[in-house]
Amino acid sequence: MSIHGFHHVAIRTRDFDRSLQFYREVFGFEPTVSWGAAGSRAVMLAVGSGGHIEIFERPAESWDSEAALLHIALRTDTCDELTERARSAGAEITVEPKDVDIPSDPPYAVRLSFFKGPDGEIIELFQER
């Protein structure tokens, strides 16, 4: 078996245009593939290193805020700046940028923050120190 890294994380949204605008404006992600008609559109947005966020339009679906997706972690070298851009775009910041030493052997030094995307998805910004 050969795994070559992360390809995509899929999220669903009630407001497709709002989510697409958020991911494009805050992070600068650009669509690579899109399909479907109004009410069931989908798009893959390139996040770098061959990875994508896939957004599915599901306005009629009902779901509670608890989902199988824990969070989307995005590698960055500008944690603080992107957190402020997300805040300016109306995102609820749940963990302000902070330095963390993950207790691995050896310890893994990172700077991170967490916030909610347009449909409540949790986004982590992950910056190695």
C-alpha positions in Angstrom: 0.0 0.0 0.0 1.3 3.5 -0.9 -0.2 6.6 0.7 1.1 9.9 -0.8 -0.4 12.4 1.7 -3.6 14.3 2.3 -5.9 14.8 -0.7 -9.0 16.5 0.7 -11.3 17.1 3.6 -14.9 17.2 2.7 -17.4 19.5 4.4 -21.0 20.2 3.8 -22.6 23.7 3.8 -26.1 25.2 3.8 -24.8 28.4 2.1 -22.4 27.3 -0.7 -21.6 30.9 -1.9 -20.8 32.1 1.7 -18.5 29.1 2.3 -16.8 29.5 -1.1 -16.3 33.2 -0.5 -14.9 32.6 3.0 -12.3 30.0 2.0 -11.2 32.1 -1.0 -11.0 35.5 0.8 -9.5 34.3 4.1 -7.0 31.8 2.7 -6.8 32.6 -1.0 -7.8 29.0 -2.0 -8.7 28.6 -5.6 -11.2 26.2 -7.2 -9.6 23.3 -9.2 -12.8 21.3 -9.9 -16.4 22.1 -9.5 -19.6 20.3 -10.5 -23.4 20.1 -9.9 -26.4 22.4 -10.2 -27.9 24.8 -7.7 -28.9 23.0 -4.5 -26.3 20.3 -5.0 -23.1 22.1 -6.1 -19.6 20.9 -5.1 -16.1 22.3 -5.5 -12.6 21.3 -4.6 -10.3 24.2 -3.5 -6.6 23.8 -3.6 -4.9 24.3 -0.3 -1.3 23.6 -1.4 0.9 20.5 -1.5 -1.7 18.7 -3.5 -4.4 18.9 -0.8 -8.0 20.2 -1.2 -11.0 21.2 0.8 -14.1 19.8 -0.9 -17.3 21.8 -0.2 -20.7 20.1 -0.8 -23.9 22.3 -1.0 -26.6 20.7 1.2 -29.1 23.4 2.0 -32.0 21.0 2.6 -30.1 18.5 4.8 -30.5 18.8 8.6 -27.6 17.9 10.9 -26.7 18.9 14.4 -23.5 20.6 15.2 -21.8 17.3 16.2 -20.2 15.8 13.2 -17.6 13.1 12.5 -15.2 15.7 11.3 -13.1 16.9 14.3 -11.3 19.7 12.5 -9.5 20.8 9.4 -5.8 21.6 10.2 -4.1 23.9 7.7 -0.3 24.2 7.6 0.8 27.9 7.7 3.6 30.2 8.5 1.3 33.1 9.3 -0.9 31.8 12.1 -1.6 35.2 13.7 -2.2 37.0 10.4 -4.7 34.4 9.1 -6.5 34.3 12.4 -7.1 38.1 12.1 -8.3 37.7 8.6 -10.7 35.0 9.7 -11.9 37.3 12.6 -12.4 40.1 10.1 -14.5 37.8 7.9 -16.8 37.1 10.9 -15.3 33.8 12.1 -15.7 33.0 15.8 -12.2 32.4 17.2 -12.4 29.5 19.7 -8.6 29.4 20.6 -6.5 32.5 20.1 -3.1 32.0 18.6 -0.7 30.5 21.1 2.5 28.5 21.3 2.2 24.8 22.2 4.8 22.2 22.8 3.1 18.9 21.8 4.5 16.4 24.3 6.0 14.0 21.8 9.6 12.7 21.9 11.1 15.1 21.0 8.6 17.8 21.8 6.9 19.3 18.7 6.9 23.1 19.0 4.0 24.7 17.1 1.9 27.9 17.1 -1.8 27.3 16.6 -5.3 28.8 16.7 -8.8 27.5 16.1 -12.0 29.1 14.8 -15.3 28.2 13.3 -15.9 28.4 9.6 -19.2 29.5 8.0 -21.1 26.3 8.9 -19.5 25.7 12.2 -16.7 23.5 10.9 -13.6 23.8 13.1 -10.5 25.1 11.4 -7.1 24.9 13.0 -4.1 26.9 11.8 -0.9 24.9 12.5 2.5 26.7 12.3 5.7 24.8 13.1 8.1 26.8 15.3 
